[in-house]
Amino acid sequence: MSVVPDPESFLPLTPPEYHVLLALGDEALHGYAMMQSLDEKTEGREALLPGTLYTTLARMVKRELLDELAEPPEPGADRRRRYYRVSELGRAVARAESARLRRLLAVAERERLVPGSGG
């Protein structure tokens, strides 16, 4: 029986790790599509750059936060590309990181450091 790691033990995530998890969401994507996805989801406010992205993907696969797919997710997809999806552990870690960031944002709001919070 394998021991399931505590998602909290992976925190805090680096910004590129969290960005990859946000970019993927429930999809299986290749690297370039992840860059496009994050750009679209954040309206261009956040970016994944190629050099950082591919190093981050390798680290996240090794830590079992992502699964690298053996086959493209759809028929007709480019077989030369590597496709990734968030693993079950990765999803739990993303939730834990989101909760951590929410707690920090609550502190920032109490300290009136968030625009529109009376600061």
HURALIN-V494915 format. One record per backbone hydrogen bond with DSSP energy under -1.0 kcal/mol. CO is the residue of the C=O (numbers start at 0). NH is the residue of the N-H. If there is no record, write none. Layout:
co nh
CO NH
CO NH
//
This chain:
co nh
5 8
6 9
7 10
13 17
14 18
15 19
16 20
17 21
18 22
19 23
20 24
23 26
28 83
29 33
30 34
31 35
32 36
33 37
34 38
35 39
36 40
37 41
38 43
39 42
41 44
48 52
49 53
50 54
51 55
52 56
53 57
54 58
55 59
56 60
57 61
58 62
59 64
59 65
60 63
64 86
66 84
73 76
77 80
82 68
83 28
84 66
86 90
87 91
88 92
89 93
90 94
91 95
92 96
93 97
94 98
95 99
96 100
97 101
98 102
99 103
100 104
101 105
102 106
103 107
104 108
105 109
106 110
107 112
108 111
113 116
//
